[in-house]
Amino acid sequence: MIILGLVSTHYSYLIVMADYKVYEIKFPDGCVYYGYTAKPFELRLNEHIISSQKGKSKLYKKMRLTDYDCTCRIVNTFPDKDTALEWERKLIKRTPYDRKLNTSWGGEDGENNQRKWRQQDIIKKHYRRRNRKDKYRYEKT
């Protein structure tokens, strides 16, 4: 449960809860992208449009190539993040490979985020090299 805002009105409190949305961006040739967000849907789409101006992902390249000819809709809304992520993962998994524009599920929070993997691999390589130098140091006596 995420509390976005707490508004005090005299003695009562109003708790505003986040709605997680799973959305779909579909192109005329059948290619599809699934995402999830707790932000307002229109705001998230605007972020995609702004990022697509220079972005290098499959989605952003496709958006530019088709001159933004796509349909966007909310597939479903959920009260919690885990359920939304699970739905997004299932939708991506059942999409045929040649029609899939997602490179990972869950965006920045996803367990299979390739950027996180690369960062972790770089860190591991750095420590391996560092430890290797310490282990095999040659000293004259």
N, CA, C and O of each residue as an XYZ file, in Angstrom:
564
protein
N       0.837     -1.161      0.000
C       0.000      0.000      0.000
C       0.892      1.239      0.000
O       1.788      1.380      0.832
N       0.625      2.133     -0.955
C       1.388      3.369     -1.018
C       0.442      4.531     -0.771
O      -0.627      4.613     -1.376
N       0.828      5.400      0.094
C       0.019      6.578      0.389
C       0.629      7.739     -0.370
O       1.761      8.148     -0.111
N      -0.156      8.272     -1.329
C       0.342      9.391     -2.123
C       0.159     10.721     -1.417
O       0.980     11.626     -1.566
N      -0.902     10.840     -0.658
C      -1.124     12.107      0.013
C      -1.993     11.932      1.235
O      -2.824     11.025      1.287
N      -1.813     12.769      2.192
C      -2.611     12.734      3.409
C      -3.188     14.123      3.601
O      -2.455     15.082      3.840
N      -4.511     14.226      3.494
C      -5.166     15.520      3.563
C      -5.954     15.599      4.870
O      -6.768     14.723      5.158
N      -5.717     16.628      5.646
C      -6.412     16.792      6.924
C      -7.596     17.737      6.742
O      -7.436     18.870      6.289
N      -8.784     17.258      7.100
C      -9.962     18.124      7.104
C     -10.595     18.016      8.483
O     -11.289     17.049      8.798
N     -10.344     19.006      9.272
C     -10.793     19.069     10.657
C     -10.316     17.842     11.440
O      -9.130     17.773     11.762
N     -11.174     16.875     11.760
C     -10.751     15.712     12.525
C     -10.653     14.437     11.680
O     -10.199     13.402     12.166
N     -11.069     14.514     10.446
C     -11.019     13.305      9.606
C      -9.848     13.393      8.638
O      -9.414     14.481      8.258
N      -9.349     12.237      8.250
C      -8.221     12.170      7.331
C      -8.644     11.425      6.074
O      -9.392     10.449      6.137
N      -8.163     11.891      4.949
C      -8.444     11.252      3.667
C      -7.137     10.677      3.141
O      -6.174     11.414      2.925
N      -7.099      9.375      2.937
C      -5.899      8.730      2.422
C      -6.106      8.431      0.942
O      -7.063      7.757      0.560
N      -5.206      8.934      0.125
C      -5.283      8.716     -1.312
C      -4.354      7.561     -1.658
O      -3.159      7.617     -1.367
N      -4.889      6.526     -2.272
C      -4.111      5.324     -2.598
C      -3.705      5.367     -4.068
O      -4.398      5.952     -4.900
N      -2.593      4.750     -4.368
C      -2.107      4.675     -5.744
C      -2.824      3.553     -6.477
O      -3.070      2.486     -5.916
N      -3.149      3.802     -7.717
C      -3.668      2.778     -8.611
C      -2.560      2.444     -9.591
O      -2.065      3.325    -10.294
N      -2.169      1.192     -9.643
C      -1.161      0.767    -10.606
C      -1.873      0.342    -11.876
O      -2.812     -0.453    -11.840
N      -1.419      0.876    -12.994
C      -2.040      0.588    -14.271
C      -1.083     -0.213    -15.148
O       0.105      0.099    -15.232
N      -1.606     -1.239    -15.791
C      -0.863     -1.949    -16.830
C      -1.417     -1.420    -18.140
O      -2.626     -1.456    -18.371
N      -0.526     -0.925    -19.001
C      -0.976     -0.305    -20.245
C      -0.319     -0.977    -21.452
O       0.672     -1.698    -21.338
N      -0.919     -0.706    -22.607
C      -0.476     -1.312    -23.860
C      -0.300     -0.211    -24.902
O      -1.148      0.671    -25.035
N       0.802     -0.273    -25.635
C       1.008      0.606    -26.786
C       1.113     -0.328    -27.987
O       2.041     -1.130    -28.086
N       0.146     -0.213    -28.901
C       0.050     -1.150    -30.022
C       0.213     -0.400    -31.345
O      -0.318      0.697    -31.519
N       0.949     -1.005    -32.268
C       1.209     -0.423    -33.571
C       0.397     -1.149    -34.640
O      -0.010     -2.291    -34.424
N       0.150     -0.509    -35.797
C      -0.685     -1.120    -36.837
C      -0.185     -2.483    -37.341
O      -0.991     -3.309    -37.769
N       1.120     -2.726    -37.295
C       1.662     -4.004    -37.786
C       1.588     -5.116    -36.739
O       2.052     -6.229    -36.987
N       1.009     -4.825    -35.572
C       0.825     -5.840    -34.540
C       1.875     -5.829    -33.445
O       1.737     -6.545    -32.453
N       2.919     -5.034    -33.603
C       3.932     -4.929    -32.545
C       3.306     -4.267    -31.328
O       2.480     -3.363    -31.451
N       3.712     -4.729    -30.154
C       3.077     -4.250    -28.932
C       4.105     -4.067    -27.816
O       5.097     -4.791    -27.737
N       3.842     -3.085    -26.962
C       4.661     -2.799    -25.790
C       3.739     -2.749    -24.585
O       2.688     -2.110    -24.633
N       4.128     -3.423    -23.497
C       3.356     -3.383    -22.252
C       4.191     -2.691    -21.183
O       5.405     -2.881    -21.104
N       3.529     -1.897    -20.372
C       4.208     -1.229    -19.271
C       3.269     -1.124    -18.082
O       2.076     -1.410    -18.182
N       3.829     -0.709    -16.957
C       2.996     -0.461    -15.770
C       3.434      0.857    -15.155
O       4.590      1.264    -15.276
N       2.500      1.511    -14.500
C       2.811      2.787    -13.870
C       1.816      3.087    -12.752
O       0.685      2.601    -12.764
N       2.249      3.883    -11.802
C       1.362      4.403    -10.766
C       1.051      5.873    -11.062
O       0.212      6.491    -10.407
N       1.738      6.407    -12.051
C       1.520      7.798    -12.453
C       0.220      7.897    -13.246
O      -0.309      6.882    -13.700
N      -0.296      9.109    -13.414
C      -1.440      9.270    -14.312
C      -1.044      8.790    -15.723
O       0.067      9.048    -16.184
N      -1.955      8.100    -16.386
C      -1.680      7.461    -17.671
C      -1.174      8.456    -18.723
O      -0.209      8.174    -19.433
N      -1.825      9.612    -18.819
C      -1.436     10.608    -19.817
C      -0.017     11.123    -19.560
O       0.740     11.362    -20.501
N       0.336     11.290    -18.293
C       1.682     11.739    -17.940
C       2.724     10.713    -18.378
O       3.765     11.076    -18.924
N       2.444      9.434    -18.138
C       3.381      8.380    -18.529
C       3.549      8.317    -20.044
O       4.659      8.114    -20.538
N       2.449      8.492    -20.788
C       2.548      8.498    -22.248
C       3.376      9.685    -22.742
O       4.174      9.552    -23.670
N       3.180     10.838    -22.116
C       3.986     12.010    -22.485
C       5.466     11.763    -22.211
O       6.317     12.195    -22.988
N       5.786     11.073    -21.111
C       7.185     10.732    -20.828
C       7.750      9.829    -21.921
O       8.896      9.995    -22.340
N       6.936      8.866    -22.385
C       7.384      8.009    -23.486
C       7.644      8.827    -24.750
O       8.645      8.616    -25.434
N       6.756      9.748    -25.053
C       6.903     10.564    -26.268
C       8.159     11.423    -26.188
O       8.907     11.519    -27.161
N       8.397     12.045    -25.042
C       9.596     12.876    -24.865
C      10.855     12.016    -24.978
O      11.811     12.398    -25.653
N      10.855     10.859    -24.318
C      12.027      9.975    -24.363
C      12.269      9.415    -25.754
O      13.406      9.117    -26.122
N      11.202      9.272    -26.525
C      11.347      8.670    -27.855
C      12.059      9.591    -28.839
O      12.499      9.139    -29.896
N      12.177     10.863    -28.512
C      12.857     11.787    -29.426
C      14.307     11.376    -29.675
O      14.820     11.535    -30.782
N      14.967     10.846    -28.638
C      16.376     10.444    -28.769
C      16.631      9.024    -28.284
O      17.748      8.521    -28.411
N      15.616      8.372    -27.732
C      15.800      7.052    -27.139
C      16.186      5.989    -28.155
O      15.884      6.111    -29.342
N      16.861      4.936    -27.674
C      17.364      3.882    -28.549
C      16.674      2.540    -28.338
O      17.069      1.548    -28.951
N      15.657      2.485    -27.491
C      14.977      1.215    -27.247
C      14.129      0.835    -28.467
O      13.880      1.659    -29.347
N      13.696     -0.421    -28.500
C      12.856     -0.898    -29.604
C      11.580     -0.070    -29.710
O      11.146      0.286    -30.805
N      10.984      0.233    -28.556
C       9.742      1.012    -28.551
C       9.960      2.385    -29.168
O       9.186      2.806    -30.028
N      10.996      3.081    -28.743
C      11.215      4.446    -29.207
C      11.586      4.489    -30.685
O      11.165      5.397    -31.401
N      12.357      3.530    -31.144
C      12.673      3.461    -32.569
C      11.414      3.212    -33.389
O      11.223      3.811    -34.448
N      10.557      2.323    -32.891
C       9.295      2.007    -33.577
C       8.384      3.228    -33.604
O       7.737      3.488    -34.619
N       8.322      3.973    -32.524
C       7.486      5.176    -32.475
C       7.919      6.184    -33.529
O       7.085      6.757    -34.230
N       9.222      6.399    -33.637
C       9.729      7.337    -34.637
C       9.499      6.818    -36.052
O       9.111      7.578    -36.939
N       9.736      5.526    -36.264
C       9.608      4.910    -37.587
C       8.175      4.995    -38.112
O       7.964      5.231    -39.301
N       7.189      4.802    -37.230
C       5.782      4.839    -37.639
C       5.176      6.235    -37.512
O       3.973      6.414    -37.703
N       5.993      7.202    -37.196
C       5.542      8.581    -37.007
C       4.434      8.654    -35.951
O       3.435      9.354    -36.118
N       4.641      7.905    -34.854
C       3.761      7.906    -33.679
C       2.341      7.425    -33.998
O       1.376      7.843    -33.358
N       2.229      6.547    -34.987
C       0.931      5.965    -35.334
C       0.720      4.714    -34.480
O       1.080      3.608    -34.883
N       0.140      4.903    -33.307
C      -0.084      3.782    -32.392
C      -1.310      4.064    -31.528
O      -1.747      5.207    -31.389
N      -1.845      3.002    -30.958
C      -2.969      3.156    -30.038
C      -2.483      2.815    -28.629
O      -1.690      1.893    -28.442
N      -2.959      3.556    -27.660
C      -2.548      3.372    -26.266
C      -3.800      3.175    -25.425
O      -4.784      3.899    -25.572
N      -3.747      2.187    -24.543
C      -4.900      1.953    -23.668
C      -4.444      1.331    -22.360
O      -3.381      0.714    -22.282
N      -5.266      1.505    -21.334
C      -5.028      0.857    -20.046
C      -5.657     -0.529    -20.130
O      -6.848     -0.660    -20.409
N      -4.856     -1.559    -19.888
C      -5.341     -2.936    -19.930
C      -6.113     -3.249    -18.654
O      -7.200     -3.823    -18.704
N      -5.546     -2.869    -17.512
C      -6.192     -3.146    -16.233
C      -5.569     -2.272    -15.149
O      -4.449     -1.786    -15.312
N      -6.279     -2.071    -14.055
C      -5.738     -1.335    -12.906
C      -5.714     -2.258    -11.699
O      -6.542     -3.159    -11.568
N      -4.739     -2.016    -10.810
C      -4.530     -2.872     -9.647
C      -4.247     -2.020     -8.422
O      -3.711     -0.919     -8.544
N      -4.601     -2.517     -7.238
C      -4.350     -1.748     -6.015
C      -2.907     -1.861     -5.518
O      -2.456     -1.029     -4.731
N      -2.174     -2.900     -5.980
C      -0.793     -3.052     -5.501
C       0.172     -3.305     -6.657
O      -0.212     -3.772     -7.729
N       1.411     -2.987     -6.405
C       2.469     -3.050     -7.409
C       2.780     -4.484     -7.849
O       2.989     -4.735     -9.036
N       2.813     -5.411     -6.913
C       3.184     -6.798     -7.238
C       2.224     -7.435     -8.229
O       2.654     -8.128     -9.152
N       0.942     -7.210     -8.050
C      -0.051     -7.776     -8.967
C       0.085     -7.155    -10.349
O      -0.017     -7.851    -11.359
N       0.317     -5.844    -10.396
C       0.492     -5.154    -11.678
C       1.727     -5.685    -12.402
O       1.684     -5.931    -13.607
N       2.826     -5.861    -11.669
C       4.052     -6.403    -12.277
C       3.836     -7.818    -12.802
O       4.329     -8.163    -13.876
N       3.115     -8.625    -12.063
C       2.837     -9.999    -12.482
C       2.011    -10.021    -13.770
O       2.279    -10.815    -14.672
N       1.017     -9.153    -13.848
C       0.196     -9.063    -15.053
C       1.033     -8.609    -16.239
O       0.936     -9.177    -17.327
N       1.850     -7.591    -16.029
C       2.690     -7.091    -17.118
C       3.616     -8.206    -17.611
O       3.787     -8.386    -18.817
N       4.204     -8.942    -16.690
C       5.116    -10.029    -17.045
C       4.399    -11.095    -17.877
O       4.943    -11.582    -18.869
N       3.181    -11.455    -17.471
C       2.410    -12.467    -18.207
C       2.065    -11.984    -19.614
O       2.161    -12.749    -20.574
N       1.668    -10.725    -19.737
C       1.331    -10.183    -21.054
C       2.547    -10.177    -21.979
O       2.440    -10.520    -23.157
N       3.696     -9.787    -21.446
C       4.922     -9.763    -22.249
C       5.315    -11.176    -22.648
O       5.735    -11.414    -23.780
N       5.178    -12.111    -21.715
C       5.579    -13.491    -21.963
C       4.743    -14.150    -23.058
O       5.266    -14.942    -23.840
N       3.464    -13.835    -23.120
C       2.600    -14.473    -24.122
C       2.652    -13.790    -25.489
O       2.082    -14.303    -26.452
N       3.324    -12.649    -25.589
C       3.461    -11.951    -26.867
C       4.520    -12.650    -27.717
O       5.611    -12.938    -27.224
N       4.215    -12.929    -28.995
C       5.219    -13.553    -29.867
C       6.485    -12.693    -29.968
O       6.415    -11.464    -29.966
N       7.628    -13.354    -30.055
C       8.916    -12.655    -30.024
C       9.026    -11.577    -31.102
O       9.537    -10.489    -30.838
N       8.550    -11.873    -32.316
C       8.694    -10.911    -33.417
C       7.758     -9.709    -33.283
O       7.912     -8.728    -34.011
N       6.801     -9.768    -32.373
C       5.867     -8.658    -32.134
C       6.165     -7.900    -30.838
O       5.524     -6.889    -30.550
N       7.124     -8.379    -30.068
C       7.416     -7.856    -28.731
C       8.387     -6.680    -28.805
O       9.450     -6.786    -29.417
N       8.020     -5.560    -28.179
C       8.906     -4.393    -28.118
C       9.541     -4.229    -26.738
O      10.396     -3.363    -26.556
N       9.142     -5.039    -25.776
C       9.736     -4.990    -24.436
C      11.066     -5.735    -24.438
O      11.176     -6.819    -25.011
N      12.073     -5.150    -23.796
C      13.337     -5.856    -23.602
C      13.381     -6.492    -22.225
O      14.148     -7.427    -21.995
N      12.564     -5.994    -21.308
C      12.463     -6.562    -19.962
C      11.094     -6.216    -19.405
O      10.384     -5.375    -19.955
N      10.731     -6.864    -18.318
C       9.467     -6.512    -17.677
C       9.765     -5.791    -16.375
O      10.798     -6.013    -15.743
N       8.843     -4.924    -15.987
C       8.989     -4.234    -14.707
C       9.731     -2.926    -14.774
O       9.909     -2.274    -13.745
N      10.177     -2.511    -15.960
C      10.878     -1.239    -16.067
C      12.093     -1.191    -15.167
O      12.873     -2.142    -15.127
N      12.263     -0.108    -14.453
C      13.409      0.062    -13.564
C      13.357     -0.873    -12.365
O      14.394     -1.215    -11.797
N      12.149     -1.289    -11.977
C      11.999     -2.143    -10.809
C      12.049     -3.629    -11.131
O      12.069     -4.462    -10.224
N      12.069     -3.962    -12.403
C      11.999     -5.368    -12.794
C      13.236     -6.157    -12.418
O      14.350     -5.632    -12.425
N      13.029     -7.427    -12.087
C      14.143     -8.294    -11.712
C      15.042     -8.605    -12.899
O      16.213     -8.941    -12.722
N      14.499     -8.495    -14.113
C      15.303     -8.807    -15.284
C      15.679     -7.554    -16.061
O      15.810     -7.597    -17.284
N      15.852     -6.448    -15.365
C      16.260     -5.205    -15.987
C      17.714     -5.340    -16.458
O      18.625     -5.504    -15.646
N      17.916     -5.271    -17.766
C      19.246     -5.509    -18.332
C      20.265     -4.466    -17.899
O      21.449     -4.773    -17.762
N      19.815     -3.234    -17.682
C      20.734     -2.185    -17.236
C      21.300     -2.526    -15.858
O      22.491     -2.339    -15.609
N      20.444     -3.025    -14.965
C      20.905     -3.426    -13.634
C      21.893     -4.579    -13.739
O      22.900     -4.610    -13.032
N      21.597     -5.532    -14.632
C      22.506     -6.666    -14.819
C      23.877     -6.179    -15.260
O      24.902     -6.605    -14.727
N      23.884     -5.278    -16.245
C      25.167     -4.778    -16.742
C      25.947     -4.073    -15.643
O      27.153     -4.277    -15.505
N      25.258     -3.240    -14.854
C      25.931     -2.534    -13.759
C      26.512     -3.522    -12.761
O      27.638     -3.349    -12.294
N      25.750     -4.555    -12.432
C      26.232     -5.554    -11.484
C      27.415     -6.320    -12.061
O      28.369     -6.613    -11.340
N      27.368     -6.649    -13.353
C      28.479     -7.353    -13.987
C      29.748     -6.506    -13.983
O      30.842     -7.017    -13.741
N      29.596     -5.211    -14.251
C      30.758     -4.315    -14.247
C      31.368     -4.262    -12.851
O      32.589     -4.307    -12.703
N      30.522     -4.167    -11.828
C      31.009     -4.128    -10.445
C      31.724     -5.430    -10.099
O      32.798     -5.405     -9.499
N      31.134     -6.570    -10.475
C      31.759     -7.863    -10.195
C      33.114     -7.979    -10.879
O      34.078     -8.438    -10.266
N      33.201     -7.567    -12.144
C      34.471     -7.636    -12.876
C      35.524     -6.760    -12.215
O      36.689     -7.143    -12.104
N      35.098     -5.574    -11.776
C      36.036     -4.661    -11.121
C      36.632     -5.306     -9.869
O      37.846     -5.267     -9.667
N      35.791     -5.891     -9.039
C      36.282     -6.507     -7.804
C      37.100     -7.758     -8.083
O      38.054     -8.045     -7.360
N      36.742     -8.505     -9.121
C      37.543     -9.677     -9.481
C      38.952     -9.259     -9.872
O      39.942     -9.840     -9.425
N      39.017     -8.231    -10.721
C      40.336     -7.743    -11.148
C      41.138     -7.238     -9.960
O      42.323     -7.537     -9.818
N      40.477     -6.473     -9.116
C      41.152     -5.891     -7.959
C      41.686     -6.989     -7.034
O      42.829     -6.932     -6.581
N      40.850     -7.974     -6.767
C      41.270     -9.069     -5.890
C      42.359     -9.911     -6.534
O      43.268    -10.391     -5.857
N      42.262    -10.086     -7.843
C      43.252    -10.883     -8.549
C      44.640    -10.251     -8.435
O      45.631    -10.958     -8.252
N      44.712     -8.941     -8.542
C      46.002     -8.253     -8.430
C      46.604     -8.454     -7.047
O      47.811     -8.649     -6.902
N      45.749     -8.404     -6.039
C      46.235     -8.583     -4.679
C      46.730    -10.005     -4.437
O      47.715    -10.198     -3.723
N      46.077    -10.989     -5.009
C      46.431    -12.378     -4.778
C      47.755    -12.760     -5.435
O      48.540    -13.516     -4.862
N      47.998    -12.244     -6.618
C      49.158    -12.694     -7.389
C      50.259    -11.637     -7.458
O      50.951    -11.522     -8.470
N      50.416    -10.895     -6.423
C      51.451     -9.884     -6.393
C      52.810    -10.544     -6.154
O      52.959    -11.382     -5.265
N      53.774    -10.161     -6.942
C      55.118    -10.717     -6.820
C      55.974     -9.745     -6.025
O      56.078     -8.569     -6.374
N      56.574    -10.229     -4.978
C      57.442     -9.379     -4.159
C      58.803    -10.034     -4.046
O      58.913    -11.235     -3.801
N      59.845     -9.224     -4.230
C      61.212     -9.737     -4.054
C      61.551     -9.746     -2.588
O      61.155     -8.857     -1.835
N      62.277    -10.749     -2.197
C      62.696    -10.818     -0.799
C      64.186    -10.675     -0.652
O      64.701    -10.712      0.465
